[in-house]
Amino acid sequence: MQLIWSLVVLLVVLWLIGFIAHIGGGLIHILLVIALILLVFNLLTGRGAKV
């Protein structure tokens, strides 16, 4: 479960860097959406509470 949280944090940081530096194009935005979907899924299923 910690791996998913690590991926979410990593993708958000990469998204912020790409947003500021205007690099990465649309790929990082797609990855961020996937990370957010995983985050919401884990919170709704109750698995995120064991962090």
C-alpha positions in Angstrom: 0.0 0.0 0.0 2.9 2.3 0.7 4.0 1.8 -3.0 0.8 3.4 -4.2 1.2 6.4 -1.9 4.8 6.8 -3.0 3.6 6.8 -6.7 1.0 9.3 -5.9 3.4 11.7 -4.3 6.0 11.2 -7.0 3.5 11.9 -9.8 2.3 15.0 -8.0 5.8 16.3 -7.6 6.6 15.6 -11.3 3.4 17.3 -12.3 4.3 20.4 -10.4 7.8 20.4 -11.9 6.3 20.0 -15.4 3.7 22.6 -14.7 6.3 25.2 -13.6 8.9 24.3 -16.2 6.4 23.6 -19.1 8.0 20.2 -19.8 6.4 16.8 -20.1 3.4 17.7 -22.1 0.1 15.9 -21.6 1.7 12.7 -20.5 2.3 13.8 -16.9 -1.3 15.1 -16.7 -2.6 11.6 -17.7 -0.4 10.0 -15.1 -1.6 12.5 -12.5 -5.3 11.6 -13.3 -4.4 7.9 -12.9 -2.7 8.6 -9.6 -5.8 10.6 -8.3 -8.1 7.8 -9.4 -6.0 5.3 -7.4 -5.9 7.6 -4.4 -9.7 8.0 -4.4 -10.2 4.3 -4.9 -8.0 3.5 -2.0 -9.7 6.0 0.3 -13.2 4.7 -0.7 -12.3 1.1 -0.1 -10.8 1.8 3.3 -7.3 0.6 2.5 -5.8 4.1 2.7 -6.7 4.3 6.4 -3.9 1.8 7.3 -1.1 4.1 6.3 
